[in-house]
């Protein structure tokens, strides 16, 4: 006698189940898709309860609803593990500046870059931010992303950073892509702290992180905390201070590392058992070895060097050869990789 279930998806030419019950695929294991020919998926109470061939699952289950895949490939939704949604405004003029030869740091020094978006985002209301970012998430869903990490980092003061956290939660209720929030007050040094980075780090540690900890307690959600560890932004010692304070408040660590200069951010991420180290373009060989020996996921963001007109990308093959775990993300943001 067959078991009643809510939904059976059947007759897929290939069903991709991506084996990996003991964690992410690492090294040369990456790319094992676990394809099932003429596949089917049984779903009940919102959860996948079985996968297998169409013949086998049709015999085993009696669905309230059946969906014929029509010979298409059925695969899990994409997870985008690094985006800078939500933001307000655009920086289209910076693409013109870049074509004229300006570097990322040149644009920042001229008042553009992250701070340009910060000024727009600080002035926007929560409703403005929600309405501006709903179309971006709709495009992500159309391209196959069903879960995305989303960051603050365009507020750079306590009130604006909390407004961005509230925006993420509001977006979670307004559309179907599942959003996971990351707290990124250490995205840049705001204009009002120019030349006083250590004082801004003190503000993050003494004011912004405790406020975010209260927010995560209210929402009963665990935040990630991220730091842009880069020359001209936050150095290695400042990055460690911020992440140690975040970990003490129950957050988990992530690091922007080695985008332009290899400062040791990747090795620090591995040492602190950060969930990920992201960008990794100028990563030293010893840090790649460390990735292969630790639990930290390397996240490549190929849209960013492409958008910047750079020729060097994340050393993906070297990371896999070292036994590391590798993910890809869009880095969806208004300045270097407006790509859903």
C-alpha positions as CSV (number, residue, x, y, z in Angstrom):
1,X,0.0,0.0,0.0
2,X,1.4,3.4,-1.0
3,X,2.0,6.2,1.4
4,X,0.1,9.5,1.0
5,X,2.2,12.6,0.5
6,X,1.6,16.2,-0.5
7,X,3.6,16.3,-3.8
8,X,5.5,14.1,-6.2
9,X,7.7,15.7,-8.9
10,X,8.3,13.0,-11.5
11,X,9.7,12.3,-15.0
12,X,12.9,14.4,-14.7
13,X,15.4,13.5,-17.4
14,X,18.0,13.9,-14.6
15,X,17.6,14.5,-10.9
16,X,20.6,16.2,-9.2
17,X,20.8,15.4,-5.5
18,X,24.4,16.6,-4.9
19,X,25.7,14.0,-2.3
20,X,27.5,15.3,0.7
21,X,25.8,14.2,3.9
22,X,28.9,14.9,6.0
23,X,29.4,18.5,5.0
24,X,30.5,20.3,1.8
25,X,32.4,18.6,-0.9
26,X,36.1,19.3,-0.6
27,X,39.0,19.2,-3.0
28,X,38.7,16.8,-5.9
29,X,35.3,15.6,-4.6
30,X,33.8,18.9,-5.8
31,X,31.4,18.4,-8.7
32,X,29.9,15.1,-7.7
33,X,26.3,15.7,-8.7
34,X,24.6,12.4,-7.8
35,X,22.5,12.2,-11.0
36,X,19.4,10.0,-11.1
37,X,18.1,9.2,-14.5
38,X,14.3,9.6,-15.0
39,X,14.2,10.9,-11.4
40,X,11.5,11.8,-9.0
41,X,11.2,13.8,-5.7
42,X,8.7,13.0,-2.9
43,X,7.7,16.0,-0.8
44,X,5.5,16.0,2.4
45,X,4.8,18.7,4.9
46,X,7.3,21.0,3.1
47,X,10.2,18.6,3.2
48,X,11.8,16.2,0.7
49,X,11.1,12.7,2.1
50,X,12.6,10.6,-0.8
51,X,14.4,10.8,-4.1
52,X,14.8,8.0,-6.6
53,X,13.5,6.8,-10.0
54,X,10.1,7.8,-11.2
55,X,9.0,4.2,-11.4
56,X,10.1,3.4,-7.8
57,X,8.6,6.5,-6.2
58,X,5.3,6.2,-8.1
59,X,4.9,2.7,-6.7
60,X,5.8,3.9,-3.1
61,X,3.8,7.1,-2.8
62,X,0.3,8.4,-3.5
63,X,0.6,12.2,-3.9
64,X,-2.2,14.7,-3.4
65,X,-0.5,16.7,-6.2
66,X,1.8,15.5,-9.0
67,X,4.1,17.7,-11.0
68,X,5.4,16.3,-14.3
69,X,8.9,17.7,-14.9
70,X,8.5,16.9,-18.6
71,X,12.0,15.6,-19.1
72,X,13.7,18.6,-17.7
73,X,16.6,18.5,-15.2
74,X,15.6,19.0,-11.6
75,X,18.2,20.3,-9.2
76,X,18.4,22.2,-5.9
77,X,18.1,25.9,-5.8
78,X,21.3,27.9,-5.9
79,X,22.6,29.3,-2.6
80,X,24.3,32.7,-3.1
81,X,26.7,33.0,-0.1
82,X,27.9,36.6,-0.6
83,X,25.7,39.5,-1.6
84,X,25.5,43.2,-0.5
85,X,21.7,43.4,-0.7
86,X,20.1,45.6,0.5
87,X,21.2,49.0,-0.8
88,X,19.8,52.2,-2.2
89,X,20.9,54.2,-5.2
90,X,23.3,53.3,-7.9
91,X,26.9,54.1,-9.0
92,X,26.7,53.8,-12.7
93,X,29.1,56.7,-13.1
94,X,31.8,54.7,-11.5
95,X,31.8,52.2,-14.4
96,X,32.6,55.2,-16.7
97,X,35.4,56.3,-14.3
98,X,36.8,52.8,-14.3
99,X,36.8,52.7,-18.1
100,X,38.8,55.9,-18.1
101,X,41.4,54.3,-15.9
102,X,40.4,55.0,-12.3
103,X,41.1,52.3,-9.8
104,X,38.8,51.1,-7.0
105,X,40.9,53.0,-4.5
106,X,41.0,56.1,-6.8
107,X,37.2,56.2,-6.9
108,X,37.0,55.8,-3.1
109,X,39.4,58.7,-2.6
110,X,37.3,60.8,-4.9
111,X,34.2,60.3,-2.6
112,X,32.7,57.4,-4.6
113,X,32.8,53.8,-3.9
114,X,31.1,52.4,-0.8
115,X,30.6,55.8,0.8
116,X,28.6,56.9,-2.1
117,X,26.1,54.1,-1.5
118,X,26.3,54.8,2.3
119,X,25.1,58.4,1.8
120,X,22.1,57.2,-0.3
121,X,21.2,54.4,2.0
122,X,21.4,56.5,5.2
123,X,18.8,58.9,3.7
124,X,16.5,56.1,2.5
125,X,13.6,54.9,4.7
126,X,13.0,51.3,5.5
127,X,10.1,51.2,3.0
128,X,12.3,52.8,0.3
129,X,14.9,50.1,0.9
130,X,12.4,47.3,0.7
131,X,10.8,48.5,-2.5
132,X,14.3,49.1,-4.1
133,X,15.5,45.6,-3.3
134,X,12.4,43.5,-4.1
135,X,13.1,43.6,-7.9
136,X,16.7,42.4,-7.3
137,X,15.6,39.4,-5.3
138,X,12.9,38.6,-8.0
139,X,15.6,38.5,-10.6
140,X,17.8,36.3,-8.4
141,X,14.9,33.9,-8.0
142,X,14.3,33.8,-11.8
143,X,18.0,32.9,-12.2
144,X,17.6,30.0,-9.8
145,X,18.7,31.3,-6.4
146,X,16.4,30.3,-3.6
147,X,18.7,31.2,-0.6
148,X,21.0,34.2,-0.3
149,X,23.3,35.7,2.3
150,X,22.6,39.5,2.6
151,X,24.8,42.1,4.3
152,X,24.5,45.4,6.1
153,X,27.5,47.6,5.6
154,X,26.0,50.6,3.7
155,X,24.9,52.3,7.0
156,X,28.2,52.6,9.0
157,X,26.5,54.0,12.0
158,X,24.4,52.2,14.6
159,X,21.0,53.4,13.6
160,X,21.5,52.9,9.8
161,X,23.1,49.4,10.3
162,X,20.1,48.3,12.4
163,X,17.8,49.8,9.7
164,X,19.5,47.5,7.2
165,X,19.0,44.4,9.5
166,X,15.3,45.4,9.8
167,X,15.1,45.7,6.0
168,X,16.5,42.2,5.5
169,X,13.9,40.8,7.8
170,X,11.1,42.8,6.1
171,X,12.3,41.4,2.7
172,X,12.2,37.9,4.1
173,X,8.4,38.3,4.6
174,X,7.7,39.9,1.2
175,X,9.3,37.4,-1.2
176,X,10.3,33.7,-1.4
177,X,14.1,33.8,-1.5
178,X,15.4,32.9,2.0
179,X,17.7,35.6,3.3
180,X,20.4,35.1,5.9
181,X,21.7,38.3,7.5
182,X,25.3,39.3,8.0
183,X,26.3,42.3,10.1
184,X,29.0,44.3,8.3
185,X,29.7,47.6,10.0
186,X,33.4,47.1,9.2
187,X,32.7,47.5,5.4
188,X,34.5,50.8,5.2
189,X,35.6,53.7,7.4
190,X,32.9,56.4,7.2
191,X,33.7,60.0,6.3
192,X,33.2,61.2,9.8
193,X,36.0,58.9,11.0
194,X,38.4,59.6,8.2
195,X,42.0,59.2,9.6
196,X,40.6,57.7,12.8
197,X,40.1,54.1,12.0
198,X,40.9,52.8,15.5
199,X,38.2,55.1,16.9
200,X,35.7,53.7,14.4
201,X,36.7,50.1,15.4
202,X,36.1,51.1,19.1
203,X,32.6,52.3,18.0
204,X,31.9,49.0,16.3
205,X,33.0,47.0,19.3
206,X,31.5,49.1,22.1
207,X,28.2,50.3,20.4
208,X,27.3,48.6,17.1
209,X,28.0,45.0,18.0
210,X,26.2,45.1,21.3
211,X,23.2,46.7,19.5
212,X,23.3,43.9,16.9
213,X,23.5,41.3,19.6
214,X,20.3,42.8,21.1
215,X,18.7,42.7,17.7
216,X,19.6,39.0,17.2
217,X,18.2,38.1,20.6
218,X,14.9,39.9,19.8
219,X,14.6,38.1,16.5
220,X,16.0,34.8,17.8
221,X,18.4,34.6,14.9
222,X,22.1,34.0,14.8
223,X,24.0,36.8,12.9
224,X,27.2,36.4,11.0
225,X,29.7,39.2,11.4
226,X,32.0,40.2,8.5
227,X,35.0,42.5,8.2
228,X,36.6,44.0,5.1
229,X,40.3,43.1,5.9
230,X,42.1,45.0,3.2
231,X,44.9,47.6,2.8
232,X,43.3,51.1,3.4
233,X,40.3,49.6,5.2
234,X,40.8,47.4,8.2
235,X,44.1,45.8,9.0
236,X,44.7,42.3,10.4
237,X,44.8,43.5,14.1
238,X,41.6,45.5,13.7
239,X,39.9,42.6,12.0
240,X,40.9,40.3,14.8
241,X,39.6,42.7,17.5
242,X,36.2,43.1,15.7
243,X,35.7,39.4,15.2
244,X,36.8,38.4,18.7
245,X,34.1,40.8,20.0
246,X,31.5,39.4,17.7
247,X,32.3,35.8,18.6
248,X,32.0,36.7,22.3
249,X,28.4,38.0,21.6
250,X,27.4,34.7,19.9
251,X,27.9,35.7,16.3
252,X,29.8,33.7,13.7
253,X,32.7,35.1,11.7
254,X,33.2,35.8,8.0
255,X,36.0,37.7,6.4
256,X,36.5,39.8,3.2
257,X,40.1,38.8,2.5
258,X,42.9,39.2,-0.1
259,X,40.8,41.1,-2.7
260,X,43.7,43.5,-3.5
261,X,46.5,42.7,-1.1
262,X,47.2,39.5,0.8
263,X,47.3,40.7,4.4
264,X,46.8,37.4,6.1
265,X,43.0,37.6,6.4
266,X,42.5,34.1,5.0
267,X,44.8,32.6,7.6
268,X,43.1,34.6,10.3
269,X,39.7,33.3,9.1
270,X,40.9,29.7,9.3
271,X,42.4,30.3,12.8
272,X,39.2,31.8,14.1
273,X,37.1,29.1,12.4
274,X,35.2,31.6,10.3
275,X,32.5,30.1,8.2
276,X,34.0,31.6,5.1
277,X,36.8,33.7,3.6
278,X,35.6,35.6,0.6
279,X,37.2,37.2,-2.5
280,X,40.7,35.5,-2.2
281,X,42.4,36.9,-5.2
282,X,45.8,37.7,-3.8
283,X,45.8,34.8,-1.3
284,X,49.4,33.6,-0.3
285,X,50.3,30.0,-0.9
286,X,50.5,29.2,2.8
287,X,47.0,30.5,3.4
288,X,45.7,28.2,0.6
289,X,47.3,25.3,2.4
290,X,45.5,26.5,5.6
291,X,42.2,26.4,3.8
292,X,42.7,22.8,2.9
293,X,43.3,22.0,6.6
294,X,40.6,24.0,8.2
295,X,36.8,24.2,8.1
296,X,36.5,27.7,6.5
297,X,34.9,27.8,3.1
298,X,36.7,29.7,0.3
299,X,34.2,31.9,-1.6
300,X,35.2,33.1,-5.1
301,X,33.4,36.2,-6.5
302,X,34.3,36.2,-10.2
303,X,31.9,39.0,-11.1
304,X,34.0,41.4,-9.1
305,X,37.4,41.3,-10.8
306,X,35.5,41.1,-14.1
307,X,33.6,44.3,-13.2
308,X,36.8,46.0,-12.1
309,X,38.6,45.0,-15.3
310,X,41.2,42.9,-13.5
311,X,42.9,39.9,-15.0
312,X,43.4,37.9,-11.8
313,X,40.8,35.8,-10.1
314,X,40.4,33.4,-7.1
315,X,43.0,30.6,-7.5
316,X,40.2,28.0,-7.5
317,X,42.2,25.1,-8.7
318,X,45.0,25.6,-6.2
319,X,42.4,25.7,-3.4
320,X,40.8,22.5,-4.6
321,X,44.2,20.8,-5.0
322,X,44.9,21.7,-1.3
323,X,41.7,20.0,-0.3
324,X,39.8,23.1,0.4
325,X,36.0,23.7,0.1
326,X,35.0,26.2,-2.6
327,X,31.8,28.1,-3.2
328,X,30.9,30.7,-5.8
329,X,28.8,33.9,-5.2
330,X,27.7,36.9,-7.1
331,X,28.9,39.6,-4.7
332,X,25.8,41.4,-5.9
333,X,26.5,45.1,-5.1
334,X,26.0,48.5,-6.8
335,X,29.6,49.4,-7.5
336,X,31.6,46.4,-8.8
337,X,29.3,43.5,-9.5
338,X,25.7,44.5,-10.1
339,X,24.8,40.9,-11.0
340,X,21.9,38.9,-9.6
